[in-house]
Amino acid sequence: MNSSKKLLVGAALGVFGAAALSGCSPASGTAALVNGVAIPDSRVTAFSEGCSAVLQDTQLAQSPNELRSQMVTWAVLDEMSRQKAAQMDDPPTDTQLRDYVEQAGLNILLTDDRCAEAARGVARHDLIALGLGANTEPYFGGYTVELNPRYGSWDATNLDVSGSGSLSEIANS
């Protein structure tokens, strides 16, 4: 599997830790809650549309709806890493985030602002985890993630969406 595909389909796989899941469901229009901070469906839509646009002429071309479940994961990792970075004395810089994405050979993800935001969130998450080394439990275990049931459920062990939910696409209102 090439590095592009690894980032797209399994950015968070292999990462360990535990996050508590709440029995409550986020409100309509909300994709997820991370420690009570809402991730709006509009952010997931923007990530999906942006990454679909940059990948359209590649072997990894997917429609926004096909990317939606992965973009929910990316949005959660982005929010987790934003919250952790706000607590750090020396969080990853924008230059470090860009360099990380470029070193992975994924410059194309930075060519659309929407997809670039998603890619930087995953990069921030990865860099924080790498910087913590073996002491990742306070980071990974310190988050309550509530996923809107239409996307499935949050797999706290793998930090990923589990199942497809009732809809992994935009709800038709």
C-alpha positions as CSV (number, residue, x, y, z in Angstrom):
1,M,0.0,0.0,0.0
2,N,1.5,3.4,-0.9
3,S,1.9,6.2,1.6
4,S,-1.0,8.2,0.0
5,K,-3.4,5.4,0.5
6,K,-2.2,4.8,4.0
7,L,-2.9,8.4,5.0
8,L,-6.3,8.4,3.3
9,V,-7.7,5.2,4.5
10,G,-5.9,4.6,7.8
11,A,-4.4,7.8,9.2
12,A,-5.2,6.8,12.7
13,L,-4.8,3.0,12.5
14,G,-2.3,1.4,14.8
15,V,-2.5,4.2,17.3
16,F,-3.4,3.0,20.8
17,G,-5.3,4.5,23.7
18,A,-8.8,4.8,25.0
19,A,-11.4,7.5,24.9
20,A,-14.7,7.4,26.7
21,L,-17.8,7.3,24.6
22,S,-20.9,8.9,25.9
23,G,-24.4,7.6,25.4
24,C,-25.6,10.9,24.1
25,S,-25.9,11.7,20.5
26,P,-24.7,15.0,19.0
27,A,-27.3,17.4,17.7
28,S,-28.5,17.3,14.1
29,G,-26.0,19.2,11.9
30,T,-23.1,18.1,14.2
31,A,-20.8,15.3,13.0
32,A,-19.2,14.7,16.4
33,L,-18.3,16.2,19.7
34,V,-14.8,16.1,21.1
35,N,-14.7,16.9,24.8
36,G,-17.9,18.9,24.2
37,V,-16.6,20.8,21.2
38,A,-18.9,20.4,18.2
39,I,-17.5,19.4,14.8
40,P,-20.2,20.6,12.4
41,D,-21.3,18.5,9.4
42,S,-20.2,21.5,7.3
43,R,-16.6,20.9,8.2
44,V,-16.8,17.2,7.2
45,T,-18.5,18.3,4.0
46,A,-15.7,20.8,3.3
47,F,-13.0,18.3,4.0
48,S,-14.7,15.7,1.8
49,E,-15.3,18.0,-1.1
50,G,-11.8,19.5,-0.9
51,C,-10.0,16.2,-0.8
52,S,-12.2,14.7,-3.5
53,A,-11.4,17.7,-5.7
54,V,-7.6,17.2,-5.3
55,L,-7.8,13.5,-5.8
56,Q,-10.1,13.5,-8.8
57,D,-7.3,12.9,-11.4
58,T,-5.3,10.3,-9.3
59,Q,-5.6,6.6,-8.7
60,L,-7.2,7.4,-5.4
61,A,-10.1,9.4,-6.9
62,Q,-13.2,9.2,-4.7
63,S,-16.4,11.1,-4.5
64,P,-17.1,13.4,-1.5
65,N,-19.6,10.8,-0.2
66,E,-17.0,8.0,-0.5
67,L,-14.5,10.1,1.5
68,R,-17.1,11.2,4.1
69,S,-16.5,8.5,6.7
70,Q,-12.7,9.0,6.5
71,M,-13.1,12.8,6.8
72,V,-15.2,12.3,10.0
73,T,-12.1,10.6,11.4
74,W,-9.8,13.3,10.1
75,A,-12.1,16.0,11.7
76,V,-12.0,14.2,15.1
77,L,-8.2,13.8,14.9
78,D,-8.0,17.5,13.9
79,E,-10.1,18.6,16.9
80,M,-8.2,16.3,19.3
81,S,-4.9,17.7,18.2
82,R,-6.1,21.3,18.3
83,Q,-7.1,20.8,21.9
84,K,-3.8,19.1,22.8
85,A,-1.8,21.7,21.0
86,A,-3.5,24.5,22.9
87,Q,-2.1,22.9,26.1
88,M,1.4,22.5,24.8
89,D,4.4,24.8,25.4
90,D,5.8,24.0,22.0
91,P,3.1,22.7,19.6
92,P,3.8,21.7,16.0
93,T,4.2,24.8,13.8
94,D,2.5,25.3,10.5
95,T,5.9,24.8,8.8
96,Q,6.3,21.4,10.6
97,L,2.8,20.4,9.6
98,R,3.4,21.3,5.9
99,D,6.8,19.5,5.9
100,Y,5.3,16.4,7.4
101,V,2.6,16.2,4.7
102,E,5.2,16.9,2.0
103,Q,7.6,14.3,3.3
104,A,4.8,11.8,3.1
105,G,4.6,12.7,-0.6
106,L,1.1,14.1,-0.2
107,N,1.7,17.7,-1.4
108,I,-1.4,17.3,-3.5
109,L,-3.5,17.4,-0.4
110,L,-2.3,21.0,0.3
111,T,-3.5,22.3,-3.0
112,D,-7.1,22.8,-1.8
113,D,-7.6,24.9,1.4
114,R,-10.3,22.6,2.6
115,C,-8.3,19.4,2.1
116,A,-5.2,21.1,3.4
117,E,-6.9,21.9,6.7
118,A,-7.9,18.2,7.1
119,A,-4.4,17.0,6.2
120,R,-2.8,19.5,8.6
121,G,-5.1,18.2,11.4
122,V,-3.9,14.6,10.8
123,A,-0.3,15.8,10.6
124,R,-0.7,17.7,13.9
125,H,-2.1,14.6,15.5
126,D,0.7,12.4,14.2
127,L,3.4,14.8,15.2
128,I,2.0,15.2,18.7
129,A,1.8,11.4,19.1
130,L,5.3,11.0,17.8
131,G,6.6,13.6,20.2
132,L,5.0,11.9,23.2
133,G,6.7,8.6,22.4
134,A,5.5,5.9,24.8
135,N,3.6,8.4,27.0
136,T,0.5,8.8,24.7
137,E,-2.1,7.7,27.2
138,P,-2.7,11.2,28.6
139,Y,-3.3,12.4,25.1
140,F,-5.4,9.6,23.6
141,G,-7.1,8.7,26.8
142,G,-8.1,12.2,27.6
143,Y,-10.9,12.7,25.1
144,T,-14.6,12.0,25.1
145,V,-15.7,11.5,21.5
146,E,-19.4,11.4,20.7
147,L,-20.0,10.5,17.0
148,N,-23.3,11.3,15.4
149,P,-24.9,7.8,15.0
150,R,-25.4,8.3,11.3
151,Y,-21.6,8.0,10.9
152,G,-21.3,4.8,12.9
153,S,-19.5,4.7,16.3
154,W,-16.1,5.9,17.5
155,D,-13.5,3.2,17.9
156,A,-11.4,4.6,20.8
157,T,-8.8,1.9,20.4
158,N,-8.0,2.6,16.8
159,L,-9.1,6.3,16.8
160,D,-11.3,5.7,13.8
161,V,-15.0,5.4,12.8
162,S,-16.4,2.0,13.2
163,G,-19.3,0.8,11.1
164,S,-21.0,2.9,8.5
165,G,-23.9,4.2,10.6
166,S,-27.2,4.9,9.1
167,L,-25.7,7.4,6.7
168,S,-22.1,8.2,5.9
169,E,-23.2,11.0,3.6
170,I,-25.0,14.3,3.8
171,A,-28.5,14.0,5.3
172,N,-31.2,15.2,2.9
173,S,-33.3,17.7,4.9
